[in-house]
Amino acid sequence: MTELYNKSCEKDKRRSLRNNMPPAEKLLWARLRGRQVEGAKFRRQYSIGGFVVDFYVPELRLAIEVDGPSHLGAEAQAYDAQRQAFIESFGTRFLRFTNQQVYQELDAVVEAIALVILDMRSLSPPFQRGD
C-alpha cells in the first residue's frame, strides 16, 4: 500500500503546498495539529495516488478538503468529484468544507470533524499501516 500513500515522487509538491497554505487552511490546521481533535493525528498535504488532500488521518482513512474560490467552476467541480471518487475507492472517507465555513464557523467545522472521528472509531477498529 505504500506505493499509494505519500509517494516520494510527490514530495516536492506536498512540501510546496505546505509552505503556501491558503489562510483558511492555516486557520483549520491550527485547530487540528497536535492531536487537539479527539486525539487524532492529522497530516497536512498528504498524497493518495497522484492527488494531495489538505488534511488526512491515516488511522481512520479520513481526508479533509477546504475548498476555496478555485473549486467553484463547473470544470473544477467535475474534477473534484472524480478525484474524490478515486480516493474514496480506497476506503477513505471524505469531508469538504468551504473557506467561508472555516472563516465564519470554525468551531462548528472542528466539531463536525470531531463527530465524524468519533463515529468512525465506533464503527470499526483503527486502520494500521505500520507507520
HELIX and SHEET records of a PDB file:
HELIX    1   1 SER A    8  GLU A   10  5                                   3    
HELIX    2   2 LYS A   11  ASN A   19  1                                   9    
HELIX    3   3 PRO A   23  LEU A   32  1                                  10    
HELIX    4   4 PRO A   69  HIS A   71  5                                   3    
HELIX    5   5 ALA A   74  GLU A   88  1                                  15    
HELIX    6   6 ASN A   99  GLN A  104  1                                   6    
HELIX    7   7 LEU A  106  LEU A  123  1                                  18    
SHEET    1   A 4 ARG A  43  ILE A  48  0                                        
SHEET    2   A 4 PHE A  51  VAL A  57 -1                                        
SHEET    3   A 4 LEU A  62  ASP A  67 -1                                        
SHEET    4   A 4 ARG A  93  THR A  98  1                                        
END                                                                             
